[in-house]
Amino acid sequence: MNLEQVLVNSGAKFRKEILAMPVVALGKSLQHMTVRKGVRGDETVGGYDSDAEIRPYVSTKNATDTGKFFGRTLTTYLGDVVEEFDPYQLFSTVYGESFSSLTDRKEADVVKDMALAMAKKVASKIGKALFKAKRNASGTKTMDLFNGFDTIAATEITAKTISTANGNLFIYETITAANAGDQLKAIYAAASDELKEQENLKMYIPQTVLDKYEEWCLATLGAVAYNQTYAQNKLHCNRNVDIVPMVGLKGSEYIYFSTKENMLVGVDQLSDAEKAKIRECDNPKALQFFMCLYWGVQFESIQKEFLLVARTTAE
């Protein structure tokens, strides 16, 4: 059996594995977020809050109703990629040797590595779009597929649902190596007490901010016992806060202080609506890699108890 036929057959056989590869490849980013599976289109998410409290016992009911549901919509959009490729050129890139010499490799190994090479490229574009993507149904890029966290935050700030008055927005100064620690500490200090008490607290920042923070730590905290390494992954004013550099925040003014549970990534992964195929096409020298999948992000809650958005420009 030639290479083309191996890929075509295995593309159908290992559909689920191929579809899962973008999620797997984005593991470094998604480990700090919550992946919600089975989302096709809109799904209502959010939280419930109330001022309910225990009181001295009374025989009458005197019921209270102080509850509020903060509903939000996690929307995933269907996207696709159709990429023609020369299987022999791609194969030599993946394995570094000719197909004919690999007589001991199994069909599963071939398609797994070949599909992974394609899916990793798809995943890299999704990773960069997690924050700055802006939905454009007529677009042709991953950045057009869904609304990223920065886009959602900007919309909420315009609507005044994220604001300094609401306690879920903080304006910080331009970060330099001389003030990085003080600025990140100020962002933490601006968060509500309820948010600070949450578990899995994370501060999502651009890599450039982390670089400046590490320089600040080295210059300012060099003699502190816990500051034994140059690399920093905790906030110095609270060692329970993870500092998470995100490739998608490159060039962004936004910094997010929240929890892993509040940063939602919607995918399908469960239905036949998502597709993955390697198929023959009208080019006799090429095959087509076809993938069709759902993707989207959302904050589960924008209330101050769960989220603080920081940026350098005022409301």
Secondary structure as GFF3:
##gff-version 3
##sequence-region A 1 315
A	DSSP	alpha_helix	3	13	.	.	.	ID=ss1
A	DSSP	alpha_helix	15	25	.	.	.	ID=ss2
A	DSSP	alpha_helix	27	30	.	.	.	ID=ss3
A	DSSP	beta_strand	34	36	.	.	.	ID=ss4
A	DSSP	beta_strand	42	49	.	.	.	ID=ss5
A	DSSP	beta_strand	68	75	.	.	.	ID=ss6
A	DSSP	beta_strand	77	85	.	.	.	ID=ss7
A	DSSP	alpha_helix	87	95	.	.	.	ID=ss8
A	DSSP	three_ten_helix	99	101	.	.	.	ID=ss9
A	DSSP	alpha_helix	107	132	.	.	.	ID=ss10
A	DSSP	three_ten_helix	142	144	.	.	.	ID=ss11
A	DSSP	alpha_helix	149	158	.	.	.	ID=ss12
A	DSSP	beta_strand	169	171	.	.	.	ID=ss13
A	DSSP	alpha_helix	180	190	.	.	.	ID=ss14
A	DSSP	alpha_helix	193	196	.	.	.	ID=ss15
A	DSSP	beta_strand	201	205	.	.	.	ID=ss16
A	DSSP	alpha_helix	207	220	.	.	.	ID=ss17
A	DSSP	beta_strand	234	235	.	.	.	ID=ss18
A	DSSP	beta_strand	238	245	.	.	.	ID=ss19
A	DSSP	three_ten_helix	247	249	.	.	.	ID=ss20
A	DSSP	beta_strand	255	259	.	.	.	ID=ss21
A	DSSP	three_ten_helix	260	262	.	.	.	ID=ss22
A	DSSP	beta_strand	263	267	.	.	.	ID=ss23
A	DSSP	beta_strand	275	280	.	.	.	ID=ss24
A	DSSP	beta_strand	287	299	.	.	.	ID=ss25
A	DSSP	beta_strand	308	311	.	.	.	ID=ss26
###
